[in-house]
Amino acid sequence: MSILLTGATGYVGNRLAHRLLEQGQAVNLLVRDPGAVNLPAAKNIQIFKGDIRDAGTVALAMHGCTHVYHCA
């Protein structure tokens, strides 16, 4: 089971990303800037560069996910 999280570079999304990782969840992050310094790094994270206004990148990041947290 994977979880898609948008807004991981913002305060709420970033805190949620860290909490999900602490719980051992696999997390897909959809971000505009994959080079952002505050993104968490872990083996169970996948980072997807994209924008929530682009259905193609959202679909790609959402593939295989059973839950979505929209914090953007």
N, C-alpha and C positions, 0 to 999 in steps of 0.2 A: 504494500500500500504506500503510495506517495501522496504528498500534499503539495498543491500549488499555492505559493504565497506571492502576492503582488505588494509592492511598496516596502521591500526589505531594506531600502536605504533610509527610510524615514524612521522616526523614533518608535512608533507603535509597531510597525512591521519588523523592525530590527530586533526589538525585544521579543516579539513573538517567534521570530526565526530562531533565536538563541534558545528559547524555552522548548520549542519543538525538537531541536537537536539534542537538548539535555534529556528529553524523553525517549531518544533513540529513533525518532521518526525520520523517514526519507523525505527530503524537502526539495522541490523545484522552485527556484526563485526567478521571477520574471522582472528584470531590471533594465532601465535605459542605459545605465553605465556599469558594465561588469567590472570596471577598474576602481569602483568606489572603495575607499579605504575602510569603511565600516562594515562591509559584507562579511558574514561569518564564513569560515573555511572549515570544512569537515568532509570526511569521506562519503557521507550520506547526503551531500548537497549537490545539486546540479544547477548551474546558473545559465539562464537563457537571456540573451540580449534581445530586447524588444520593447514594445509599447502596448499598453492595454487597448489602444484605439486601433490596433492592427490585428484583425481576426486570425490571420495566418500565424503570427508569432504566439498569440495566446493559445491557439490550438496545439501548436508544437510543444509549448511548455506544459500544457495540460495533459498531454498524452500519458496514459497510465495512472493518472491521479484519481483518487476517489473523493478527495475533499479539496475545497478552495477557500483560502482566507484572502479576501480582497481588502488590502490596507492602503492601496494607492489613493 
